[in-house]
């Protein structure tokens, strides 16, 4: 049976991060919520049989098997709750909610209705993320004690037309809510529960927060140093994972996003050729290539399909989504800025 999917929002997240993966996994995109004429045209160009809907209620009338919430952060909770109350399982683009209270509200409705909800932490399926898991499993670094994980770029001119850059934190804007969920969810996935020990959340360019640093102390003994910035002129490696026998270094970003923006997608749920980000083991002056794992965001939606069929768990639990929300909210509270 082909699963029928609706998407709330058909901008960057809906069109380029979700729709291609849904198509690649063989799901049928039957409609999207958008009131923007150009985005409605984009939807019909991509999926000629789909319907551009003016409301969530109209979208939910399309006999959906699940709903993807890819609207602006300010609408995540209301769109997701509408879906669950209609009996439709929901995938929410990160973050699940803007605050702990909003995340708890979403999870409460899921518990009350018995309808599943998960969140799209797609970077769990980056090449670098899967390579880190492989390194941990193989033990090649010895006793791991430190993670440096970064999303850094240099854009000295902000974009006041972008809701992510202009909106306040209360309205869902800023790097803490945009890239923070990826950084924190990855660190928790790799090294388990953690407490926040330091945070700096600030705006350098004058709009929403665009430079954040978070430090986590994991119960496992690992320290995570996390950074997301739009204004770093000399960015560090994407990953540096250090243990008693050396470090894993991954210098570049996973390349799935650029391919998705070009209109490409993993047909049949697999990228061909595979998307592999080069990785290296470094021991002082010695650097050797390490066999990296291929990245594939379609794994997330394969797991969604299995969960709906009752043959597997949902890819991200509510417990994980809430743990991420708690750390991000604490970061804003204790930030030195």
C-alpha positions as CSV (number, residue, x, y, z in Angstrom):
1,X,0.0,0.0,0.0
2,X,1.3,3.4,-1.0
3,X,1.2,5.8,2.0
4,X,-0.5,9.2,1.4
5,X,1.2,12.2,2.8
6,X,0.4,15.9,3.3
7,X,2.9,18.6,4.0
8,X,2.2,21.8,5.9
9,X,4.5,24.4,4.3
10,X,6.2,24.1,0.9
11,X,9.2,26.4,1.3
12,X,12.8,25.3,2.0
13,X,12.0,22.5,4.5
14,X,8.9,21.2,2.8
15,X,10.1,21.3,-0.8
16,X,13.7,20.4,-0.4
17,X,14.2,18.4,2.8
18,X,10.9,16.4,3.0
19,X,9.2,16.1,-0.4
20,X,12.3,14.5,-2.1
21,X,12.7,11.9,0.7
22,X,9.0,11.1,0.6
23,X,9.2,10.7,-3.2
24,X,12.3,8.6,-2.9
25,X,10.7,6.3,-0.4
26,X,7.7,5.7,-2.6
27,X,5.2,7.7,-0.6
28,X,2.5,9.7,-2.4
29,X,2.5,13.5,-1.7
30,X,-1.2,14.3,-2.2
31,X,-1.2,17.9,-0.9
32,X,0.5,20.7,0.9
33,X,-0.6,23.7,2.9
34,X,0.5,26.9,1.3
35,X,-1.1,30.2,0.6
36,X,1.8,31.4,-1.5
37,X,1.0,31.3,-5.2
38,X,4.5,30.6,-6.3
39,X,4.9,27.7,-3.8
40,X,1.5,26.4,-5.0
41,X,3.0,26.3,-8.5
42,X,6.1,24.7,-7.2
43,X,4.0,21.9,-5.6
44,X,2.1,21.2,-8.8
45,X,5.3,21.2,-10.8
46,X,6.8,18.6,-8.4
47,X,3.6,16.6,-7.9
48,X,1.0,17.3,-10.6
49,X,-1.7,15.4,-8.8
50,X,-1.3,17.1,-5.5
51,X,-3.6,19.8,-4.1
52,X,-2.5,23.2,-2.8
53,X,-4.6,23.7,0.4
54,X,-5.4,26.9,2.2
55,X,-5.8,25.4,5.6
56,X,-4.7,22.5,7.7
57,X,-8.3,21.3,7.9
58,X,-8.5,21.1,4.1
59,X,-5.2,19.2,3.9
60,X,-6.4,16.7,6.5
61,X,-9.5,16.0,4.4
62,X,-7.2,14.2,1.9
63,X,-7.3,10.8,3.6
64,X,-3.7,11.1,4.8
65,X,-1.7,8.2,6.3
66,X,0.6,10.8,7.9
67,X,1.3,14.5,8.1
68,X,4.6,16.3,7.7
69,X,4.8,19.6,9.5
70,X,7.3,21.7,7.6
71,X,5.8,25.1,8.3
72,X,7.5,27.9,10.2
73,X,8.5,27.1,13.8
74,X,5.7,29.3,15.1
75,X,3.1,26.9,13.6
76,X,4.6,23.6,14.5
77,X,2.5,22.9,17.6
78,X,-0.8,24.0,16.1
79,X,-0.3,22.1,12.9
80,X,0.9,19.0,14.6
81,X,-1.9,19.0,17.2
82,X,-4.5,19.4,14.4
83,X,-3.1,16.4,12.7
84,X,-3.1,14.2,15.8
85,X,-6.6,15.3,16.8
86,X,-7.7,14.1,13.3
87,X,-6.1,10.7,14.0
88,X,-3.2,11.3,11.6
89,X,0.4,10.5,12.7
90,X,2.7,13.4,12.5
91,X,6.4,14.1,11.5
92,X,7.5,17.6,12.7
93,X,10.5,19.3,11.2
94,X,12.9,20.3,13.9
95,X,12.5,21.7,16.5
96,X,9.4,19.8,17.7
97,X,8.4,22.9,19.7
98,X,9.8,26.3,20.3
99,X,9.9,25.8,24.1
100,X,9.7,23.0,26.6
101,X,6.1,23.8,27.3
102,X,5.2,23.7,23.6
103,X,7.0,20.4,23.2
104,X,5.3,18.9,26.3
105,X,1.9,20.1,24.9
106,X,2.5,18.2,21.6
107,X,3.5,15.1,23.5
108,X,0.6,15.3,25.8
109,X,-1.9,15.4,22.8
110,X,-0.1,12.4,21.3
111,X,-0.5,10.5,24.6
112,X,-4.2,11.6,24.9
113,X,-5.1,10.6,21.4
114,X,-2.9,7.6,21.0
115,X,-1.6,9.1,17.7
116,X,2.2,9.0,17.1
117,X,4.4,12.0,16.7
118,X,8.1,12.2,15.9
119,X,10.5,14.9,14.9
120,X,12.8,15.2,11.8
121,X,16.3,15.1,13.2
122,X,17.5,14.2,9.7
123,X,21.2,14.9,10.5
124,X,21.3,11.7,12.5
125,X,21.6,10.2,9.0
126,X,24.4,12.4,7.7
127,X,27.5,10.6,6.5
128,X,29.5,12.1,9.4
129,X,26.9,11.1,12.0
130,X,26.8,7.5,10.9
131,X,30.7,7.4,10.7
132,X,30.9,8.6,14.3
133,X,28.6,5.8,15.4
134,X,30.9,3.4,13.5
135,X,34.0,4.7,15.1
136,X,32.4,4.5,18.6
137,X,31.4,0.9,17.9
138,X,34.8,-0.1,16.6
139,X,36.7,1.5,19.5
140,X,39.5,2.7,17.3
141,X,39.9,6.0,19.3
142,X,40.3,4.3,22.6
143,X,38.5,6.0,25.5
144,X,36.6,8.9,23.9
145,X,36.5,12.0,26.1
146,X,35.7,15.0,23.8
147,X,33.5,15.9,20.9
148,X,33.8,19.2,18.9
149,X,30.8,19.5,16.6
150,X,30.2,22.6,14.5
151,X,27.9,24.2,11.9
152,X,29.8,27.3,11.0
153,X,29.6,29.6,7.9
154,X,30.5,33.2,7.1
155,X,27.6,35.4,6.0
156,X,28.4,38.9,7.2
157,X,25.2,40.3,5.7
158,X,22.0,39.0,7.4
159,X,18.8,38.5,5.5
160,X,15.9,40.5,7.0
161,X,13.5,38.7,4.6
162,X,14.2,35.3,6.2
163,X,11.9,34.4,9.1
164,X,14.7,32.3,10.6
165,X,17.0,35.4,10.8
166,X,14.5,38.1,11.6
167,X,12.1,36.5,14.0
168,X,12.6,36.6,17.7
169,X,13.2,33.4,19.7
170,X,9.6,33.6,20.9
171,X,8.5,33.4,17.2
172,X,10.8,30.6,16.4
173,X,13.8,32.5,14.9
174,X,17.5,32.2,15.4
175,X,20.3,29.6,15.2
176,X,19.6,28.1,18.6
177,X,16.3,26.7,17.3
178,X,17.5,26.2,13.8
179,X,20.8,24.4,14.2
180,X,20.8,23.8,18.0
181,X,18.5,20.8,17.7
182,X,20.8,19.1,15.3
183,X,23.9,19.6,17.4
184,X,22.3,18.6,20.7
185,X,20.4,15.6,19.2
186,X,23.5,14.2,17.6
187,X,25.6,14.6,20.8
188,X,22.8,12.8,22.9
189,X,22.5,10.1,20.2
190,X,26.3,9.4,20.3
191,X,27.1,9.8,24.0
192,X,23.8,9.6,26.0
193,X,22.2,11.9,28.6
194,X,24.0,15.2,29.4
195,X,23.8,18.3,31.4
196,X,24.4,21.8,30.0
197,X,27.5,23.4,31.6
198,X,27.9,26.6,29.5
199,X,26.0,28.5,26.9
200,X,26.5,31.7,24.9
201,X,23.5,32.7,22.7
202,X,23.9,36.0,21.0
203,X,23.3,38.1,17.9
204,X,26.3,39.5,16.1
205,X,24.5,40.9,13.0
206,X,21.6,42.5,14.8
207,X,18.7,40.2,14.1
208,X,18.0,36.8,15.7
209,X,20.7,34.9,17.5
210,X,23.3,33.9,15.0
211,X,26.3,32.8,17.1
212,X,25.8,30.1,19.7
213,X,28.2,27.9,21.8
214,X,26.9,25.1,24.1
215,X,29.0,22.8,26.3
216,X,27.5,19.5,27.5
217,X,28.8,17.1,30.2
218,X,27.5,13.6,29.4
219,X,26.8,11.0,32.0
220,X,29.2,8.7,30.0
221,X,32.1,11.0,30.8
222,X,32.3,12.7,27.3
223,X,32.4,16.5,27.0
224,X,30.6,18.0,23.9
225,X,31.6,21.4,22.6
226,X,28.9,22.5,20.2
227,X,28.9,25.6,17.9
228,X,26.5,27.1,15.4
229,X,27.4,30.4,13.8
230,X,26.6,32.4,10.7
231,X,29.5,34.8,11.2
232,X,32.7,32.7,11.5
233,X,35.3,33.7,8.9
234,X,37.5,30.6,9.5
235,X,35.2,27.7,10.3
236,X,36.7,24.6,12.0
237,X,36.1,21.0,11.0
238,X,32.6,19.7,11.0
239,X,33.6,17.0,13.6
240,X,36.6,16.4,15.7
241,X,36.1,13.4,18.0
242,X,39.0,12.7,20.4
243,X,40.0,9.7,22.4
244,X,43.0,8.3,24.1
245,X,44.4,6.8,20.9
246,X,43.8,9.7,18.5
247,X,41.1,11.8,16.9
248,X,38.5,11.4,14.1
249,X,38.3,14.4,11.9
250,X,35.6,15.2,9.4
251,X,36.3,18.5,7.7
252,X,33.3,18.9,5.4
253,X,29.6,19.0,5.6
254,X,27.5,16.2,4.3
255,X,26.5,16.9,0.7
256,X,22.9,15.7,0.7
257,X,21.5,19.2,1.2
258,X,23.1,20.7,-1.9
259,X,21.9,17.8,-4.0
260,X,18.3,18.2,-2.6
261,X,18.4,21.9,-3.5
262,X,19.4,21.0,-7.0
263,X,16.2,18.9,-7.3
264,X,17.9,15.5,-6.9
265,X,16.6,12.8,-4.6
266,X,17.4,9.2,-3.6
267,X,15.3,7.1,-6.0
268,X,14.2,3.9,-4.3
269,X,15.4,5.3,-1.0
270,X,19.1,5.1,-1.9
271,X,21.5,7.7,-3.2
272,X,23.4,6.6,-6.3
273,X,26.3,7.1,-6.1
274,X,26.4,7.0,-2.3
275,X,27.0,10.2,-0.4
276,X,30.2,9.8,1.6
277,X,32.0,12.6,3.5
278,X,35.7,11.9,3.8
279,X,36.9,11.1,7.3
280,X,40.4,10.8,8.8
281,X,42.1,9.4,11.8
282,X,44.7,11.7,13.2
283,X,47.4,10.9,15.7
284,X,49.6,14.0,16.0
285,X,51.3,14.5,12.6
286,X,50.0,11.3,11.3
287,X,46.7,11.4,9.3
288,X,45.2,8.3,7.6
289,X,41.9,8.0,5.7
290,X,39.1,6.2,7.5
291,X,36.3,4.4,5.7
292,X,33.3,6.6,6.2
293,X,29.7,5.5,6.2
294,X,27.3,6.8,3.5
295,X,24.7,9.3,4.5
296,X,21.0,9.0,3.7
297,X,18.1,11.0,5.1
298,X,15.7,8.5,3.5
299,X,16.5,6.2,6.3
300,X,14.4,8.4,8.5
301,X,11.3,8.0,6.3
302,X,11.9,4.2,5.8
303,X,11.7,4.0,9.6
304,X,8.5,6.1,9.5
305,X,7.0,3.6,7.0
306,X,8.0,0.7,9.2
307,X,6.5,2.4,12.3
308,X,3.2,3.0,10.5
309,X,3.2,-0.6,9.4
310,X,3.8,-1.7,13.0
311,X,7.2,-3.4,12.2
312,X,9.5,-0.9,13.9
313,X,9.9,2.1,16.2
314,X,9.5,5.7,15.3
315,X,12.8,7.2,14.4
316,X,12.9,9.8,17.1
317,X,11.1,9.3,20.4
318,X,9.2,12.0,22.3
319,X,11.7,11.5,25.2
320,X,14.6,12.5,22.9
321,X,12.7,15.5,21.5
322,X,11.9,16.7,25.0
323,X,15.5,16.3,26.2
324,X,16.7,18.4,23.3
325,X,14.1,21.1,24.1
326,X,15.1,21.2,27.7
327,X,18.8,21.7,26.9
328,X,18.0,24.5,24.4
329,X,15.7,26.3,26.8
330,X,18.3,26.0,29.6
331,X,20.9,27.4,27.2
332,X,18.9,30.5,26.6
333,X,18.3,30.9,30.3
334,X,21.9,30.6,31.4
335,X,23.5,32.3,28.4
336,X,26.3,34.7,29.4
337,X,25.2,37.1,26.8
